[in-house]
Each structure stands twice: as structure tokens, then as C-alpha cells.
Amino acid sequence: MNRTIATAITAASIAFGGAAFADAHLQEGFSMLEASIMNDIERMGIDPMVLNDLRLSEIAAIKSIIDSDENDSTKMQQVEAIIENSGS
């Protein structure tokens, strides 16, 4: 009986501990992505606080646009379109 309880506790610790570990890393990755585009967004004249309202996929799309070879005007239009359509 004690062995069964110990096994159950160990299994639960591994399962939930792994989820917490993964969640912490996901949040860290999200924060790093957000920080990496904050200055670029501000340089475009866009309030970086809008990033707080965007989903991870939208922030990743903005990062991709910023890193592209497009001219600054095109980048700004594309970024603004993502922001305007966020949450839709």
C-alpha cells in the first residue's frame, strides 16, 4: 500500500513538475520574443504596450516582418495591420 502511494506521489510530481517547468520556459520564450521586437516597434512610432494585447502567433509574425528584407514603410504597414486585426 505504501509503495502504491509513493508511486502515485512520484508520478504526480513528475507530471505536474514537468508542466510547471514547460510553462516557465514558454513564458520565458514569450518574454524574450516580446523584448526583441519592443525597440523596433517603438522606432516605427508604435506604442510597444500594444504587444500586451497580442497573441504569441501575432508577436512572432511581427518579429518575422521586422527581420524581413522589406522596406521600413512596408514593414510598418504590415505590423499595423496585425495590430488592427488582433483579437479578431
ZALOLO-970336 format. One line per field, with one value per residue (C-alpha): residue number from 1; y, z, x; residue in three letters. Coordinates in steps of 0.001 Angstrom, whole numbers. Layout:
// ZALOLO-970336
num: [NUM/...]
c2: [Y/...]
c3: [Z/...]
c1: [X/...]
residuo: [Ala/...]
***
This chain:
// ZALOLO-970336
num: [1/2/3/4/5/6/7/8/9/10/11/12/13/14/15/16/17/18/19/20/21/22/23/24/25/26/27/28/29/30/31/32/33/34/35/36/37/38/39/40/41/42/43/44/45/46/47/48/49/50/51/52/53/54/55/56/57/58/59/60/61/62/63/64/65/66/67/68/69/70/71/72/73/74/75/76/77/78/79/80/81/82/83/84/85/86/87/88]
c2: [0/2459/1580/2375/5736/6567/5613/7779/10744/10333/10102/13194/15140/14256/15088/18383/19387/18906/21042/23842/23604/23774/26675/28628/28097/29070/32302/32996/32436/34700/37438/37165/37391/40377/42148/41514/43490/46187/48661/48045/48669/51874/53016/52614/55033/52325/52179/48975/48498/47107/43957/43163/42674/40385/36603/34785/33991/37682/38707/36009/37302/40835/39524/37826/41057/43096/40624/40600/42458/44655/48431/50202/51606/48159/46676/49364/48773/45034/45430/47915/45511/42750/45075/46323/42781/41329/39618/39114]
c3: [0/953/-2221/-4313/-2612/-3073/-6733/-7200/-5496/-7608/-10810/-9896/-9060/-12401/-14350/-12666/-12180/-15893/-16774/-14493/-15983/-19535/-18645/-17159/-20301/-22542/-20605/-20774/-24533/-24951/-22895/-24907/-28195/-26953/-25734/-29006/-31008/-28474/-29655/-33312/-32683/-30813/-33605/-36023/-33886/-32464/-28722/-27533/-24944/-27762/-27505/-24258/-26219/-28908/-29059/-29344/-33011/-33763/-31991/-33892/-37173/-36281/-35488/-38868/-40593/-38728/-39723/-43384/-46237/-46850/-46687/-43455/-44840/-45870/-42533/-40670/-42746/-42151/-38413/-38113/-39966/-37476/-34553/-36008/-36676/-33343/-31325/-34368]
c1: [0/2744/4577/1468/1028/4714/4492/1396/3060/6197/4158/2128/5297/6828/3672/2903/6526/7148/4138/5307/8798/7415/5122/8028/10083/7174/6702/10442/10450/7438/9116/12326/10423/8458/11609/13402/10836/9963/12632/11810/8115/8897/11230/8296/6293/4042/3414/5133/2382/192/2293/474/-2751/-1297/-1178/2136/1470/902/4108/6002/4551/5676/9170/9254/8213/10824/13536/12447/14126/11071/11446/10515/7266/6041/7078/5159/2015/2185/2774/-81/-2377/-1578/-2240/-5521/-6731/-5621/-8280/-10497]
residuo: [Met/Asn/Arg/Thr/Ile/Ala/Thr/Ala/Ile/Thr/Ala/Ala/Ser/Ile/Ala/Phe/Gly/Gly/Ala/Ala/Phe/Ala/Asp/Ala/His/Leu/Gln/Glu/Gly/Phe/Ser/Met/Leu/Glu/Ala/Ser/Ile/Met/Asn/Asp/Ile/Glu/Arg/Met/Gly/Ile/Asp/Pro/Met/Val/Leu/Asn/Asp/Leu/Arg/Leu/Ser/Glu/Ile/Ala/Ala/Ile/Lys/Ser/Ile/Ile/Asp/Ser/Asp/Glu/Asn/Asp/Ser/Thr/Lys/Met/Gln/Gln/Val/Glu/Ala/Ile/Ile/Glu/Asn/Ser/Gly/Ser]
***
